[in-house]
Amino acid sequence: MKRVLTAAEMREVDRLTTERYAIPGLVLMENAGSAVTKIISDSYGDPSGLRVLVISGRGNNGGDGAVVARQLWKLGASVDLFLLGEFESTKGDARINFESVKRLAASEEVRTFDIVFEEITTTDQWNHVYSSVDEYDLAVDAILGTGVNRPAEGLYATAIQDLAEFCPIPIVSVDFPSGLDADRGVMFEPHITADRTVTFTSPKPASVLSPACFACGELTVAQIGSPAELIDQSPSVLEQVEPEDIADYLERSRRAPDSHKGAVGNVLVIAGSRGKTGAACMTAEAVLRAGAGLVTVASAVSAQDVIAQRIIPEAMTESLAETSDGSVASEAIDRAIELMRKVNVLAIGPGLSSSDESTRAFVRGVVDLRTVPAIIDADGLNALSPWDNSLKGSNELPLILTPHPGEMARLSGLDSKKILSDSVEVAREFATAHSVILILKGARTLIASPDGNVFVNSTGNSGMSTAGSGDVLTGVIAGLLAQKSDKPLAAAIAGVFLHGLAGDIAAEKLGVRSLIATDITRYLSEAILQTGGDGERP
């Protein structure tokens, strides 16, 4: 996992780096500029011959930009550094680096390539600069960085607005696109949308959370000299899931050479109702594609025959007593508990319907009396909304909930705006209060654990915003958990990652517009092979 640090936590890491390890801030700034320079060289080719526009603010982010300007010039680029403000107003390490570029620009030595340093203090001066922006090959945004908590004003706002509205050349942002709140993800207006962002030491919350993360473009996290132990000691509760974490989980849950179907997991899926049979079928197939050995779908009597005809032949089906509307009735609780005794994981909710009180009572009864770990999704969540404070998970019988923001609003009683604007804290508070693993689905899905840690997933794409995607996710998690039921959090994290990666592979082959949920299942095996490597082969 990669620890995600707020701006304040990052400042503390920088301070301790200097205080405990005697690494000066000037060295950290030099390393930051070197990292950006390397990304530019790797991404846009040999800097020799490039013409680069660097726009710097007066603070440390601007000082990083000055290092980039100097280093690109040393590599042969023609660089114009424009400081938004007076040089005399700068201070500290940033001032030292501005001074360096200023002296280079004023030197009378004959040089093959040019470097320009100019103070921009009026709108007219900026307009003159920006009128020639298409003459450059690349722009470096070093205006504000991570210290933003309100909209930009004055000359800064003018420059950011121009770069945001129309910039015909690529923009590389230093640490964070200017105009965005790096901690809360508030997208102030104006703000820059970068083609690439090079952030330092650790991702920032908004660089991994939707929607601000999409303004970062391609994100690179560069190490600039802070010891790893300082990052690990940070009080941050947010971590980003990495492919290596999932590869490790897959390795630890691989089948033994002498495995049989009963040894690799048995899942009971309680899903489907009259007219909503597809959800049950998609969940069941995903269970098996994720690696479980057995799956049984239990559904309302009138849905069971339809499911049996549509479901993959490897799955089994069972019928449950139903209401007059064709959803599962409370009279089916005993039968469901009996079926549960034969499995090691329960998945409940997809296509179940939740409008009938009898169905709601059934879901609550089954969850109360469960004897195995349970994943609750869709109508299972709706049937339990608002969430009863007496209903809790435990280490022995974990509960995994998979709401989207609308379902989360019904569960928690919070409005959707609060859930979207403060998703990490909302997920964290709910998970800790009720001892559950909460998967808050979205463009950047969060997995909150009962101990208060939150993990953010980076796979997935907009093509997965399609009916049935959540049903497939429920099946993937259930299938993984059935194989290693003592690691519910790891199974949840791996399930979300692999589900998103399968969607990414599908989108690459099919495009986002035409992607449907069963395509995610179709490419799940490729996602597992890609992540787990040769160990997933015979």
C-alpha positions as CSV (number, residue, x, y, z in Angstrom):
1,M,0.0,0.0,0.0
2,K,1.1,3.6,-0.6
3,R,0.4,6.0,2.2
4,V,-1.5,9.1,1.2
5,L,-0.5,12.3,3.0
6,T,-2.3,15.6,3.5
7,A,-0.4,18.8,2.8
8,A,0.1,19.3,6.6
9,E,1.3,15.8,7.0
10,M,3.7,16.3,4.1
11,R,5.1,19.5,5.6
12,E,5.7,17.6,8.8
13,V,7.6,14.9,6.9
14,D,9.7,17.6,5.2
15,R,10.4,19.2,8.6
16,L,11.4,15.9,10.3
17,T,13.6,15.0,7.2
18,T,15.6,18.1,7.9
19,E,15.5,18.0,11.7
20,R,16.3,14.3,12.2
21,Y,18.3,13.4,9.1
22,A,20.1,16.7,8.3
23,I,18.8,16.8,4.8
24,P,18.3,20.6,4.0
25,G,15.1,21.9,2.4
26,L,17.3,23.1,-0.4
27,V,18.3,19.6,-1.2
28,L,14.7,18.4,-1.1
29,M,13.8,21.2,-3.5
30,E,16.6,20.3,-5.9
31,N,15.5,16.6,-5.8
32,A,11.9,17.7,-6.5
33,G,13.0,19.7,-9.5
34,S,15.2,16.8,-10.7
35,A,12.2,14.4,-10.5
36,V,10.0,16.7,-12.7
37,T,12.8,17.2,-15.2
38,K,13.2,13.5,-15.5
39,I,9.5,12.9,-16.1
40,I,9.6,15.7,-18.8
41,S,12.6,14.0,-20.4
42,D,11.0,10.6,-20.3
43,S,7.6,11.8,-21.5
44,Y,8.4,14.4,-24.1
45,G,11.8,13.3,-25.4
46,D,15.3,14.8,-25.3
47,P,14.9,18.3,-23.9
48,S,17.5,19.6,-26.3
49,G,15.6,21.9,-28.7
50,L,12.4,22.1,-26.5
51,R,11.0,25.5,-25.7
52,V,9.5,25.4,-22.3
53,L,7.3,27.9,-20.4
54,V,7.6,27.8,-16.6
55,I,5.0,29.8,-14.6
56,S,6.0,30.1,-10.9
57,G,4.3,31.4,-7.9
58,R,6.4,33.1,-5.1
59,G,6.4,30.1,-2.7
60,N,8.2,26.8,-2.5
61,N,6.1,25.3,-5.4
62,G,7.5,28.2,-7.5
63,G,11.0,27.4,-6.2
64,D,10.6,23.8,-7.5
65,G,9.6,25.3,-10.8
66,A,12.8,27.4,-10.8
67,V,14.9,24.2,-10.3
68,V,13.0,22.6,-13.3
69,A,13.8,25.7,-15.4
70,R,17.5,25.6,-14.6
71,Q,17.8,21.8,-15.1
72,L,16.0,21.8,-18.4
73,W,18.2,24.6,-19.6
74,K,21.3,22.6,-18.6
75,L,19.9,19.7,-20.7
76,G,19.6,22.0,-23.8
77,A,16.1,23.3,-23.6
78,S,15.2,27.0,-24.2
79,V,13.4,28.0,-21.0
80,D,11.4,31.1,-20.1
81,L,10.6,31.4,-16.3
82,F,7.9,33.9,-15.4
83,L,7.5,34.7,-11.7
84,L,4.0,35.9,-10.8
85,G,5.1,38.6,-8.5
86,E,8.2,40.5,-7.5
87,F,11.4,38.7,-6.8
88,E,12.0,40.7,-3.7
89,S,8.8,39.2,-2.2
90,T,10.2,35.7,-2.4
91,K,12.1,34.1,0.5
92,G,13.9,31.0,1.8
93,D,14.9,28.1,-0.5
94,A,12.6,29.4,-3.3
95,R,14.4,32.7,-3.3
96,I,17.8,31.0,-3.7
97,N,16.6,29.1,-6.7
98,F,14.9,32.1,-8.3
99,E,18.2,34.0,-7.7
100,S,20.1,31.2,-9.5
101,V,17.9,31.4,-12.6
102,K,17.9,35.2,-12.5
103,R,21.7,35.3,-12.6
104,L,21.9,32.7,-15.4
105,A,19.5,34.8,-17.4
106,A,21.5,38.0,-16.8
107,S,24.9,36.4,-17.6
108,E,26.7,37.8,-20.6
109,E,28.4,34.5,-21.3
110,V,27.8,33.1,-24.8
111,R,25.4,30.2,-24.6
112,T,23.9,28.0,-27.3
113,F,20.5,27.9,-25.5
114,D,18.6,30.7,-23.8
115,I,17.1,31.0,-20.3
116,V,14.9,33.9,-19.4
117,F,13.8,35.1,-16.0
118,E,11.1,37.8,-15.8
119,E,8.8,39.2,-13.1
120,I,5.2,39.4,-14.0
121,T,3.4,42.0,-11.8
122,T,0.5,43.2,-14.0
123,T,-2.3,41.6,-16.0
124,D,-1.0,43.4,-19.2
125,Q,2.4,41.7,-18.7
126,W,0.8,38.3,-18.3
127,N,-1.5,38.9,-21.4
128,H,1.6,39.6,-23.4
129,V,3.3,36.4,-22.3
130,Y,0.2,34.3,-22.8
131,S,-0.5,35.7,-26.3
132,S,2.6,33.7,-27.4
133,V,1.9,30.5,-25.5
134,D,1.5,28.5,-28.7
135,E,5.2,29.2,-29.5
136,Y,6.2,26.9,-26.6
137,D,6.3,23.1,-26.6
138,L,5.4,22.6,-23.0
139,A,4.2,24.5,-20.0
140,V,5.2,23.8,-16.4
141,D,2.7,24.8,-13.7
142,A,4.5,25.7,-10.5
143,I,2.1,28.4,-9.3
144,L,0.4,27.1,-6.2
145,G,0.9,23.4,-5.5
146,T,-0.7,21.8,-2.5
147,G,-1.2,24.7,-0.2
148,V,-4.6,25.9,-1.6
149,N,-7.7,26.2,0.6
150,R,-9.5,28.9,-1.3
151,P,-9.9,30.2,-4.8
152,A,-7.0,31.9,-6.4
153,E,-7.2,35.7,-6.7
154,G,-5.6,38.5,-8.7
155,L,-2.8,37.8,-11.1
156,Y,-2.7,34.1,-10.0
157,A,-6.3,33.7,-10.9
158,T,-5.8,35.3,-14.2
159,A,-2.9,33.1,-15.2
160,I,-4.7,29.9,-13.9
161,Q,-7.9,30.9,-15.8
162,D,-6.0,31.3,-19.0
163,L,-4.2,28.0,-18.7
164,A,-7.5,26.3,-17.7
165,E,-9.6,27.7,-20.5
166,F,-7.3,27.2,-23.4
167,C,-3.8,25.9,-23.5
168,P,-2.7,24.4,-26.8
169,I,0.4,22.8,-25.3
170,P,0.8,20.0,-22.7
171,I,0.9,21.2,-19.0
172,V,3.0,19.4,-16.4
173,S,2.0,20.4,-12.8
174,V,4.6,20.4,-10.0
175,D,3.3,18.5,-7.0
176,F,-0.4,19.4,-7.7
177,P,-2.4,21.3,-10.3
178,S,-2.9,24.9,-9.3
179,G,-6.3,25.9,-8.0
180,L,-7.2,22.5,-6.5
181,D,-7.5,21.8,-2.7
182,A,-5.0,18.9,-2.4
183,D,-6.6,17.7,0.9
184,R,-10.4,17.9,0.3
185,G,-10.4,17.7,-3.4
186,V,-12.4,20.9,-3.8
187,M,-12.1,22.1,-7.4
188,F,-12.0,25.8,-7.0
189,E,-12.5,28.0,-10.1
190,P,-10.3,28.6,-11.8
191,H,-8.1,25.5,-11.7
192,I,-5.6,23.8,-14.0
193,T,-6.2,20.4,-15.6
194,A,-2.8,19.0,-16.2
195,D,-1.6,16.4,-18.7
196,R,0.8,15.1,-16.1
197,T,1.4,15.8,-12.4
198,V,4.6,14.9,-10.5
199,T,3.9,14.8,-6.8
200,F,6.5,14.3,-4.2
201,T,7.1,11.6,-1.5
202,S,3.5,10.5,-1.3
203,P,0.2,10.9,-3.1
204,K,-2.1,13.6,-1.8
205,P,-5.8,12.8,-1.0
206,A,-7.2,14.7,-4.0
207,S,-4.7,13.2,-6.3
208,V,-6.2,9.7,-5.8
209,L,-9.9,10.7,-5.1
210,S,-12.6,11.6,-7.6
211,P,-13.2,14.0,-9.2
212,A,-10.0,16.0,-8.5
213,C,-7.7,13.1,-9.4
214,F,-8.7,13.4,-13.0
215,A,-7.4,17.0,-13.1
216,C,-3.9,15.5,-12.4
217,G,-3.7,13.7,-15.6
218,E,-1.0,11.0,-15.5
219,L,0.3,11.0,-11.9
220,T,3.8,10.2,-10.9
221,V,4.9,9.9,-7.2
222,A,8.6,10.8,-7.0
223,Q,10.8,10.2,-4.0
224,I,12.9,13.2,-3.1
225,G,14.9,12.0,-0.1
226,S,12.5,11.7,2.9
227,P,13.1,8.4,4.7
228,A,10.3,5.8,4.3
229,E,9.9,5.5,8.1
230,L,8.7,9.1,8.4
231,I,6.0,8.3,5.9
232,D,5.0,5.1,7.7
233,Q,4.8,7.0,11.0
234,S,2.4,9.6,9.6
235,P,-1.0,9.6,11.2
236,S,-2.7,9.4,7.8
237,V,-5.5,6.8,7.6
238,L,-5.7,6.7,3.8
239,E,-3.7,4.4,1.6
240,Q,-3.6,3.7,-2.1
241,V,-3.9,0.1,-3.3
242,E,-1.0,-1.0,-5.6
243,P,-0.7,-4.0,-7.9
244,E,2.0,-5.5,-5.7
245,D,-0.5,-5.8,-2.9
246,I,-2.9,-7.8,-5.0
247,A,-0.2,-9.9,-6.4
248,D,0.8,-10.8,-2.8
249,Y,-2.8,-11.7,-1.9
250,L,-3.2,-13.9,-5.0
251,E,0.1,-15.7,-4.1
252,R,-1.1,-16.4,-0.6
253,S,-4.5,-17.7,-1.7
254,R,-3.4,-20.0,-4.5
255,R,-4.7,-23.5,-4.8
256,A,-2.7,-26.4,-3.5
257,P,-1.8,-29.0,-6.2
258,D,-4.2,-31.5,-4.7
259,S,-7.1,-29.2,-4.4
260,H,-10.7,-30.2,-5.0
261,K,-13.8,-28.1,-5.5
262,G,-14.9,-28.3,-1.9
263,A,-11.5,-27.1,-0.8
264,V,-11.4,-23.9,-2.7
265,G,-14.6,-22.3,-1.5
266,N,-18.4,-22.7,-1.6
267,V,-20.6,-19.6,-1.9
268,L,-24.4,-19.2,-1.4
269,V,-25.8,-16.3,-3.4
270,I,-29.3,-15.2,-2.3
271,A,-30.4,-13.0,-5.2
272,G,-33.0,-12.4,-7.8
273,S,-36.7,-12.0,-7.9
274,R,-39.5,-12.1,-10.5
275,G,-38.3,-9.8,-13.3
276,K,-34.8,-9.4,-11.8
277,T,-33.1,-12.7,-12.6
278,G,-30.0,-11.3,-14.4
279,A,-28.4,-10.0,-11.3
280,A,-28.3,-13.4,-9.7
281,C,-26.8,-15.0,-12.8
282,M,-24.0,-12.4,-13.1
283,T,-23.1,-12.7,-9.5
284,A,-22.9,-16.4,-9.6
285,E,-20.7,-16.5,-12.7
286,A,-18.3,-13.9,-11.1
287,V,-18.0,-16.1,-8.0
288,L,-16.7,-19.0,-10.1
289,R,-14.5,-16.8,-12.3
290,A,-12.9,-15.4,-9.2
291,G,-11.8,-19.0,-8.3
292,A,-14.4,-20.4,-5.9
293,G,-15.1,-24.1,-6.4
294,L,-18.9,-24.1,-5.9
295,V,-21.8,-21.7,-6.1
296,T,-25.5,-22.0,-5.3
297,V,-28.1,-19.4,-6.2
298,A,-31.1,-19.3,-4.0
299,S,-34.0,-17.2,-5.2
300,A,-37.8,-16.8,-5.1
301,V,-39.8,-19.8,-6.5
302,S,-41.0,-17.9,-9.6
303,A,-37.5,-16.7,-10.4
304,Q,-35.7,-19.9,-9.8
305,D,-36.8,-21.6,-13.1
306,V,-35.7,-18.6,-15.1
307,I,-32.4,-18.4,-13.4
308,A,-31.8,-22.1,-13.9
309,Q,-32.3,-21.6,-17.7
310,R,-30.1,-18.6,-17.9
311,I,-27.3,-19.3,-15.5
312,I,-24.0,-20.9,-16.4
313,P,-24.2,-24.7,-16.2
314,E,-21.6,-24.9,-13.4
315,A,-23.9,-23.2,-10.9
316,M,-26.6,-24.8,-8.8
317,T,-30.0,-23.3,-7.9
318,E,-32.4,-23.5,-5.0
319,S,-35.9,-22.0,-4.6
320,L,-37.2,-20.0,-1.6
321,A,-40.7,-19.1,-0.5
322,E,-41.9,-15.9,-2.1
323,T,-44.3,-13.0,-1.7
324,S,-47.2,-12.3,-4.0
325,D,-44.8,-9.9,-5.9
326,G,-42.3,-12.6,-6.6
327,S,-39.6,-11.6,-4.1
328,V,-38.2,-13.8,-1.3
329,A,-40.5,-14.0,1.8
330,S,-39.7,-14.0,5.5
331,E,-40.9,-17.6,5.6
332,A,-37.8,-18.6,3.7
333,I,-35.4,-17.7,6.6
334,D,-35.1,-21.2,8.0
335,R,-34.4,-22.7,4.5
336,A,-31.8,-20.0,3.8
337,I,-30.0,-20.8,7.2
338,E,-30.1,-24.5,6.3
339,L,-28.4,-23.8,2.9
340,M,-25.9,-21.6,4.6
341,R,-24.6,-24.5,6.7
342,K,-23.1,-26.0,3.5
343,V,-21.1,-23.0,2.4
344,N,-18.4,-20.8,3.8
345,V,-19.5,-17.4,2.3
346,L,-22.9,-15.7,1.8
347,A,-23.6,-13.0,-0.8
348,I,-27.1,-11.5,-0.5
349,G,-28.9,-8.7,-2.3
350,P,-28.5,-8.4,-6.1
351,G,-31.9,-8.2,-7.7
352,L,-33.6,-9.3,-4.5
353,S,-36.2,-6.4,-4.4
354,S,-36.7,-4.6,-1.1
355,S,-40.1,-3.0,-1.3
356,D,-42.0,-5.7,0.5
357,E,-41.8,-5.8,4.3
358,S,-41.6,-9.6,4.2
359,T,-38.5,-9.4,2.0
360,R,-36.9,-6.8,4.3
361,A,-37.6,-9.1,7.3
362,F,-36.1,-12.0,5.4
363,V,-32.8,-10.1,4.8
364,R,-32.6,-8.9,8.4
365,G,-33.3,-12.4,9.7
366,V,-30.7,-14.0,7.5
367,V,-28.0,-11.4,8.4
368,D,-28.8,-11.7,12.1
369,L,-28.6,-15.5,12.0
370,R,-25.7,-15.8,9.5
371,T,-23.1,-18.5,10.3
372,V,-20.5,-17.4,7.6
373,P,-18.9,-14.1,6.4
374,A,-21.4,-12.1,4.3
375,I,-21.3,-9.6,1.5
376,I,-24.4,-7.4,1.3
377,D,-25.2,-5.5,-1.9
378,A,-27.9,-3.7,-3.7
379,D,-31.4,-4.6,-2.4
380,G,-29.8,-6.3,0.5
381,L,-28.6,-2.9,1.6
382,N,-31.8,-1.2,0.8
383,A,-33.7,-3.8,2.9
384,L,-31.5,-2.9,5.9
385,S,-31.8,0.9,5.4
386,P,-31.5,2.9,7.6
387,W,-28.8,0.8,9.2
388,D,-29.7,-0.5,12.7
389,N,-26.9,0.4,15.2
390,S,-27.4,-3.0,16.8
391,L,-26.3,-4.7,13.6
392,K,-22.5,-5.2,13.6
393,G,-19.9,-7.3,12.1
394,S,-17.1,-9.2,14.0
395,N,-13.8,-10.9,13.3
396,E,-15.6,-14.3,13.4
397,L,-18.5,-13.2,11.2
398,P,-17.4,-10.2,9.1
399,L,-19.8,-8.1,7.1
400,I,-18.8,-6.5,3.8
401,L,-21.2,-3.8,2.5
402,T,-20.9,-2.5,-1.1
403,P,-23.1,0.6,-1.4
404,H,-22.9,3.2,-4.1
405,P,-23.5,6.8,-2.9
406,G,-27.3,6.6,-3.2
407,E,-27.4,3.4,-1.1
408,M,-24.9,4.9,1.3
409,A,-27.2,7.9,1.8
410,R,-30.1,5.5,2.7
411,L,-27.9,3.5,5.0
412,S,-26.5,6.4,6.9
413,G,-29.2,9.0,6.7
414,L,-26.6,11.5,5.3
415,D,-27.3,13.5,2.2
416,S,-25.5,12.6,-1.0
417,K,-23.6,15.9,-1.1
418,K,-22.0,15.1,2.2
419,I,-21.1,11.6,1.0
420,L,-19.5,12.8,-2.2
421,S,-17.6,15.8,-0.6
422,D,-16.3,13.9,2.4
423,S,-16.3,10.3,1.2
424,V,-13.2,9.1,3.2
425,E,-14.5,10.3,6.5
426,V,-18.1,9.1,5.9
427,A,-16.8,5.6,4.9
428,R,-14.4,5.5,7.8
429,E,-16.9,6.6,10.5
430,F,-19.5,4.1,9.3
431,A,-17.1,1.2,9.1
432,T,-15.7,1.8,12.6
433,A,-19.1,2.5,14.2
434,H,-20.6,-0.7,12.9
435,S,-17.5,-3.0,12.7
436,V,-18.0,-3.6,9.0
437,I,-15.9,-3.5,5.9
438,L,-17.5,-0.8,3.8
439,I,-16.9,-0.6,0.1
440,L,-18.1,2.8,-1.1
441,K,-18.3,2.5,-4.9
442,G,-17.5,5.3,-7.2
443,A,-15.0,6.5,-9.8
444,R,-12.3,5.9,-7.1
445,T,-13.8,3.2,-4.9
446,L,-13.0,3.3,-1.2
447,I,-12.6,0.3,1.1
448,A,-12.9,1.3,4.8
449,S,-12.0,-1.2,7.5
450,P,-13.3,-1.5,11.1
451,D,-10.0,-0.3,12.5
452,G,-10.3,3.1,10.8
453,N,-8.0,2.7,7.8
454,V,-9.3,3.5,4.4
455,F,-7.9,2.2,1.1
456,V,-8.5,3.9,-2.3
457,N,-8.6,1.8,-5.5
458,S,-7.1,3.2,-8.7
459,T,-8.5,0.8,-11.3
460,G,-11.7,1.1,-13.2
461,N,-13.2,3.5,-15.7
462,S,-16.4,5.2,-16.7
463,G,-17.5,2.3,-19.0
464,M,-18.2,0.4,-15.8
465,S,-21.1,2.8,-15.0
466,T,-23.5,0.2,-16.3
467,A,-26.2,-2.1,-15.0
468,G,-24.9,-5.2,-13.3
469,S,-21.4,-3.9,-12.6
470,G,-22.0,-4.0,-8.9
471,D,-23.5,-7.5,-9.1
472,V,-20.3,-8.7,-10.7
473,L,-18.2,-7.0,-8.0
474,T,-20.2,-8.8,-5.3
475,G,-19.5,-12.1,-7.0
476,V,-15.8,-11.4,-7.4
477,I,-15.4,-10.5,-3.7
478,A,-17.4,-13.5,-2.6
479,G,-15.4,-15.9,-4.8
480,L,-12.1,-14.5,-3.4
481,L,-13.3,-14.6,0.2
482,A,-14.5,-18.2,-0.2
483,Q,-10.9,-19.2,-1.0
484,K,-9.4,-17.5,2.0
485,S,-12.2,-16.7,4.4
486,D,-9.8,-15.6,7.2
487,K,-8.8,-12.5,5.3
488,P,-12.0,-10.6,4.5
489,L,-10.4,-7.1,4.2
490,A,-7.7,-8.4,1.8
491,A,-10.4,-10.2,-0.2
492,A,-12.4,-7.0,-0.4
493,I,-9.5,-4.9,-1.5
494,A,-8.4,-7.5,-4.1
495,G,-11.9,-7.9,-5.4
496,V,-12.3,-4.2,-6.0
497,F,-8.9,-3.9,-7.7
498,L,-9.3,-7.0,-10.0
499,H,-12.9,-6.0,-10.9
500,G,-11.7,-2.5,-11.9
501,L,-8.7,-3.9,-13.8
502,A,-10.9,-6.3,-15.7
503,G,-13.1,-3.3,-16.6
504,D,-10.0,-1.5,-17.8
505,I,-8.9,-4.4,-20.0
506,A,-12.5,-4.6,-21.4
507,A,-12.5,-0.9,-22.1
508,E,-9.2,-1.1,-23.9
509,K,-10.5,-3.8,-26.1
510,L,-14.1,-2.6,-26.5
511,G,-14.2,1.1,-25.6
512,V,-16.1,2.6,-22.7
513,R,-19.3,3.3,-24.5
514,S,-20.1,-0.3,-25.4
515,L,-18.8,-2.0,-22.2
516,I,-21.4,-4.0,-20.3
517,A,-21.2,-5.8,-17.0
518,T,-20.6,-9.3,-18.4
519,D,-17.5,-8.0,-20.2
520,I,-16.0,-7.4,-16.8
521,T,-16.5,-11.0,-15.9
522,R,-15.2,-12.0,-19.4
523,Y,-11.9,-10.3,-18.8
524,L,-11.5,-11.2,-15.1
525,S,-9.2,-14.1,-15.8
526,E,-6.9,-11.8,-17.8
527,A,-6.8,-9.3,-14.9
528,I,-5.9,-12.1,-12.5
529,L,-3.2,-13.4,-14.8
530,Q,-1.8,-9.9,-15.4
531,T,-1.6,-9.2,-11.7
532,G,-0.6,-12.6,-10.4
533,G,1.8,-13.5,-13.1
534,D,3.0,-17.0,-13.9
535,G,2.0,-18.3,-10.5
536,E,-1.6,-18.2,-11.8
537,R,-0.7,-20.7,-14.5
538,P,-0.3,-24.5,-14.1
